[in-house]
């Protein structure tokens, strides 16, 4: 309801009410304030106005001298000059109260940092701590804000530079975007910091069905090749997100008539290899997600399959050649002892029979019926000749004698 005071001021004859604001006329964005209007009359009707426009009216109880006007979740547009008056039925209205200027605290201090544990992903019923740090500014009031509800929690006059805001049992409604600020307050003034950066808190709902994931083409991927990762959910029109090692890679809406979406990736670096998963949420609830799908692994190599197979073939051929060379060396080593055995000089001691032969030769004895072996110490140095098919001719044998026999004769 909005009136101008030209209507209410007709026939005014009562003294003005007193007006006050709690907790302060300097407030932080999102705070709640209460404007109190008090008179000496029971059961009056009170009007709250802002810059000449009536905002609210309250009928006080017959046993109360006060009207209370709450203003919740202060916004930029709530700044301004406020006052009140009261009216008595059939008797007229009072003069206007003094004015109270309600303003947001100046944001003159550096913004705090904000963080949340567990990477900002909570399971329904889980716990989380949100940290707001003012960087060594002590004795401050900390404020936690959430998009859609503005001021969510307040921690007063902390003895450290950090405040901890608790989520004790996460629900779907706890998902959203958060930020924080801190303020210094005195009796007459209040100054605050700028707002921190925002953080996102997502809720995992185990009741949602797990999506499936697949990749094509399958198998080893060559550096620079393209791949399609397909995510499939239980319903049409879902919003899918693709993750690699818990890091968001991309988000994509499926078509309204399909429950599948495709993520096209190019394997430009070896680091693009790894395990990929996907999950989804409904469009109307962007902070409540399904569980992660099973992972699919992408393996990336710098060489193509043709090059790999050619390398394998070359390696196999080299192994075959090495084995053949080893076989040839083995055969040569086996033939060597046979040749040495053939050309070996046999050193036999001269026994009684040999000495008898020597004596016969030396003294003109008969050599018929005696067979002799030719012993040649240099036989290994002589090149072997081909054995002729013709019968051997007569041979002249040399007698063998040791030095002692030679000296005796």
HELIX and SHEET records of a PDB file:
HELIX    1   1 UNK A    5  UNK A    8  1                                   4    
HELIX    2   2 UNK A   76  UNK A   78  5                                   3    
HELIX    3   3 UNK A  118  UNK A  120  5                                   3    
HELIX    4   4 UNK A  172  UNK A  174  5                                   3    
HELIX    5   5 UNK A  270  UNK A  272  5                                   3    
HELIX    6   6 UNK A  305  UNK A  342  1                                  38    
HELIX    7   7 UNK A  352  UNK A  362  1                                  11    
HELIX    8   8 UNK A  379  UNK A  381  5                                   3    
HELIX    9   9 UNK A  403  UNK A  408  1                                   6    
SHEET    1   A 3 UNK A  18  UNK A  22  0                                        
SHEET    2   A 3 UNK A  33  UNK A  38 -1                                        
SHEET    3   A 3 UNK A  66  UNK A  71 -1                                        
SHEET    1   B 5 UNK A  26  UNK A  27  0                                        
SHEET    2   B 5 UNK A 100  UNK A 104  1                                        
SHEET    3   B 5 UNK A  80  UNK A  88 -1                                        
SHEET    4   B 5 UNK A  45  UNK A  50 -1                                        
SHEET    5   B 5 UNK A  53  UNK A  59 -1                                        
SHEET    1   C 4 UNK A  26  UNK A  27  0                                        
SHEET    2   C 4 UNK A 100  UNK A 104  1                                        
SHEET    3   C 4 UNK A  80  UNK A  88 -1                                        
SHEET    4   C 4 UNK A  92  UNK A  93 -1                                        
SHEET    1   D 5 UNK A 106  UNK A 109  0                                        
SHEET    2   D 5 UNK A 190  UNK A 193  1                                        
SHEET    3   D 5 UNK A 176  UNK A 185 -1                                        
SHEET    4   D 5 UNK A 140  UNK A 146 -1                                        
SHEET    5   D 5 UNK A 150  UNK A 158 -1                                        
SHEET    1   E 5 UNK A 106  UNK A 109  0                                        
SHEET    2   E 5 UNK A 190  UNK A 193  1                                        
SHEET    3   E 5 UNK A 176  UNK A 185 -1                                        
SHEET    4   E 5 UNK A 199  UNK A 204 -1                                        
SHEET    5   E 5 UNK A 121  UNK A 123  1                                        
SHEET    1   F 5 UNK A 106  UNK A 109  0                                        
SHEET    2   F 5 UNK A 190  UNK A 193  1                                        
SHEET    3   F 5 UNK A 176  UNK A 185 -1                                        
SHEET    4   F 5 UNK A 199  UNK A 204 -1                                        
SHEET    5   F 5 UNK A 288  UNK A 289  1                                        
SHEET    1   G 3 UNK A 113  UNK A 116  0                                        
SHEET    2   G 3 UNK A 128  UNK A 133 -1                                        
SHEET    3   G 3 UNK A 162  UNK A 167 -1                                        
SHEET    1   H 3 UNK A 212  UNK A 216  0                                        
SHEET    2   H 3 UNK A 226  UNK A 232 -1                                        
SHEET    3   H 3 UNK A 260  UNK A 266 -1                                        
SHEET    1   I 2 UNK A 221  UNK A 222  0                                        
SHEET    2   I 2 UNK A 300  UNK A 301  1                                        
SHEET    1   J 4 UNK A 247  UNK A 253  0                                        
SHEET    2   J 4 UNK A 239  UNK A 244 -1                                        
SHEET    3   J 4 UNK A 274  UNK A 281 -1                                        
SHEET    4   J 4 UNK A 296  UNK A 298 -1                                        
END                                                                             
